[in-house]
Structure formats: structure tokens, C-alpha cells
Amino acid sequence: MNTSSDTTIVLVHGAFVDGSGWRGVYDQLKREGYDVAVVQNATLSLEGDVAATRQVIDARGKRVVLVGHSYGGAVITEAGTHPRVEALVYVTAYAPDKGESVSTLLANPPPDAPVPPILPPQDGFLFLDRDGFRAAFAADVTPEQSAFMADSQVGCHVNAINGSVTEPAWRVKPSWYLVATDDHMIPPPAQRAMAERAGATVVEVAGPHAIFVSQPGAVASLIAKAAETLTSSR
């Protein structure tokens, strides 16, 4: 494999989880020789999460392949305009256009799409119903692991999903997109539509929304392809 010592892979998690879910992807990329950083975004506001992501990018001081899962796709869409970011990788993620937010994209699901089990806000924070968590979010991990994920949820503030993108990085940076074909949080037709709009290189993998947890090899493989493409173009 052609890796580059001057490239960092920056991983950005989505709503209801934290950065530890990237462990399998992180481990594989590290084994393959990549420098990897994980952003612990608080999911309190899009602006705050973008700032946290840019702080990690600045701290590494290298060119970056920026990766986002789910809501993290909105974060990388906004943070990806950073001059060190050279590519974007969306992992079953939202890719808003200018003026769009996750909430506006959620408001127009494809016909017959599954309804994510998002509970009404509690003091402004959103959570997934514990009983529906496994089927919607992590259907192919073990029951024990999905139960732990449901019980360790990180509340996502409505300000985060209502945050609008100002300058979508995918309009000026190359992008890749992993479509999870069994996703019950972001319908696959919506994923394909966002990927097509972004002009992304698309890979489809059979798996649920938490495919980054259950199939880290497939996710790491796509990220590595993005990084190799940049390396070979230099």
C-alpha cells in the first residue's frame, strides 16, 4: 500500500455515540501505517463541533482526509473547507448543501422510509428509544453490544441538527461515500441522492447505520482508497 506520512485521517462521529465507536476503523488504519485522529465532538451545536474538528486538524499539522458518520457528515461538510483538508469520506452520513441542516434533510424522507425512533426532546436533547435502538441503529452487532450502545447514548442537542451549512466542502473537494444498504436511520435512497449530488465516489455495503462499528474493515478500506488516490495524484 502507498501511504503518506504527511497525511492524517480525522474521524468525526455522529449523534448518540462518541468517538470510541471508531476504534475498529482506527486500529485497522493504524496497522496500515496511517496517522489517525478522532474528534470528540459534543453534539451541542454544529458550530461547536466544526470548531472542535478544525482544532484537531490544526493540531496535527498535516494534510487531512476528513471522515464523518451520520450527523458527522454535516460537520465535515462545514469543517472540510479547512485548507489542510484534501478529501472527504461520508460513512452513511448527511451531506447538506448550503443552507441545509440535518433537520431539513430529515424532514423530507423518501416514501415508505423507516422512521428513526427519535424521542421528543428532553431539555433540548434528543435520544433514541432504547427498545428500538438495535433495529434502527446497530442491527448486526451483538445484542450485548447494541444494549451497551443504547444505554451509553450521548444526547444530541437540537441546535446541532438545526445548524445550517454555510459553504459545503464537497463542492470544492473530492469526496467518497459509503452507502449502508440496510440503514434504518438514513434511508439508502437518501444516501445515494446526497452522494450523487456531491459527485462522490460511491461504495455500497450491506449493513446498518452503525456499519463503522460492525464492519470496520469495509469502512477503513474506503478511507484508505481515498487517501491512496490523493497520494497517487501527487
Backbone hydrogen bonds, N-H to C=O, Kabsch-Sander energy under -0.5 kcal/mol:
donor,donor_aa,acceptor,acceptor_aa,energy
3,T,1,M,-1.0
7,T,4,S,-1.5
8,T,63,R,-2.7
9,I,35,D,-3.0
10,V,8,T,-0.6
10,V,65,V,-2.4
11,L,9,I,-0.6
11,L,37,A,-2.8
12,V,67,V,-2.4
13,H,11,L,-0.5
13,H,39,V,-0.7
16,F,154,V,-0.8
17,V,14,G,-0.7
21,G,18,D,-1.6
22,W,19,G,-1.8
23,R,20,S,-1.8
26,Y,22,W,-3.2
27,D,23,R,-2.9
28,Q,24,G,-1.9
29,L,25,V,-2.5
30,K,26,Y,-2.5
31,R,27,D,-2.2
32,E,28,Q,-1.5
33,G,30,K,-1.6
34,Y,29,L,-2.4
35,D,7,T,-0.9
37,A,9,I,-2.8
39,V,11,L,-2.9
41,N,39,V,-0.9
46,L,159,N,-0.8
49,D,45,S,-2.2
50,V,46,L,-2.5
51,A,47,E,-2.0
52,A,48,G,-2.2
53,T,49,D,-2.0
54,R,50,V,-2.6
55,Q,51,A,-1.9
56,V,52,A,-1.6
57,I,53,T,-2.1
58,D,54,R,-2.6
59,A,55,Q,-2.1
60,R,56,V,-1.6
61,G,57,I,-1.5
63,R,6,D,-1.7
64,V,84,R,-2.9
65,V,8,T,-2.4
66,L,64,V,-0.6
66,L,87,A,-2.7
67,V,10,V,-3.1
68,G,89,V,-2.4
69,H,12,V,-2.0
70,S,91,V,-1.3
70,S,92,T,-0.5
72,G,69,H,-2.6
73,G,70,S,-2.2
74,A,71,Y,-1.4
75,V,71,Y,-1.3
76,I,72,G,-2.5
77,T,73,G,-1.8
78,E,74,A,-1.6
79,A,75,V,-3.2
80,G,76,I,-1.9
81,T,78,E,-0.9
82,H,79,A,-1.9
85,V,82,H,-1.7
86,E,64,V,-2.9
86,E,84,R,-0.5
87,A,64,V,-1.1
88,L,174,P,-2.1
89,V,66,L,-2.7
90,Y,176,W,-2.9
91,V,68,G,-2.9
91,V,89,V,-0.5
92,T,90,Y,-0.7
92,T,178,L,-2.6
94,Y,70,S,-2.0
99,G,165,V,-3.3
100,E,97,D,-2.3
103,S,161,I,-2.8
105,L,101,S,-1.8
106,L,102,V,-2.5
107,A,103,S,-1.3
108,N,105,L,-0.9
113,A,110,P,-1.7
118,I,116,P,-2.3
119,L,127,F,-2.9
122,Q,125,F,-2.9
123,D,121,P,-0.6
125,F,122,Q,-1.7
126,L,156,C,-3.0
129,D,117,P,-3.1
132,G,129,D,-0.6
133,F,129,D,-0.7
133,F,130,R,-0.7
134,R,130,R,-0.5
136,A,132,G,-1.9
137,F,133,F,-3.1
138,A,133,F,-0.9
138,A,134,R,-1.0
141,V,138,A,-1.2
146,S,142,T,-2.7
147,A,143,P,-2.2
148,F,144,E,-2.0
149,M,145,Q,-2.6
150,A,146,S,-2.3
151,D,147,A,-2.2
152,S,148,F,-1.3
153,Q,150,A,-0.8
154,V,16,F,-0.7
155,G,153,Q,-0.6
156,C,126,L,-2.1
157,H,43,T,-2.6
157,H,155,G,-0.6
158,V,124,G,-2.6
160,A,157,H,-1.6
161,I,157,H,-1.1
162,N,158,V,-1.6
163,G,159,N,-0.6
163,G,160,A,-0.8
165,V,100,E,-2.6
169,A,77,T,-2.8
171,R,168,P,-1.6
172,V,169,A,-2.0
173,K,169,A,-1.7
176,W,88,L,-2.1
177,Y,201,T,-2.8
178,L,90,Y,-3.1
179,V,177,Y,-0.7
179,V,203,V,-2.7
180,A,178,L,-0.6
181,T,179,V,-0.8
181,T,205,V,-2.1
182,D,207,G,-2.2
183,D,180,A,-1.5
184,H,136,A,-0.9
190,A,187,P,-0.9
191,Q,187,P,-2.1
192,R,188,P,-2.7
193,A,189,P,-2.0
194,M,190,A,-2.3
195,A,191,Q,-2.6
196,E,192,R,-2.6
197,R,193,A,-2.3
198,A,194,M,-1.9
199,G,195,A,-0.6
199,G,196,E,-1.0
200,A,195,A,-2.5
201,T,175,S,-2.2
202,V,200,A,-0.5
203,V,177,Y,-2.5
205,V,179,V,-2.7
207,G,205,V,-0.7
210,A,137,F,-2.1
211,I,208,P,-1.1
213,V,210,A,-1.8
214,S,210,A,-2.1
215,Q,211,I,-2.6
218,A,215,Q,-0.6
219,V,215,Q,-1.6
220,A,216,P,-3.0
221,S,217,G,-2.1
222,L,218,A,-1.5
223,I,219,V,-2.0
224,A,220,A,-2.6
225,K,221,S,-2.0
226,A,222,L,-2.1
227,A,223,I,-2.3
228,E,224,A,-2.9
229,T,225,K,-2.2
230,L,226,A,-1.6
231,T,227,A,-2.1
232,S,228,E,-2.9
233,S,229,T,-1.1
234,R,231,T,-1.2
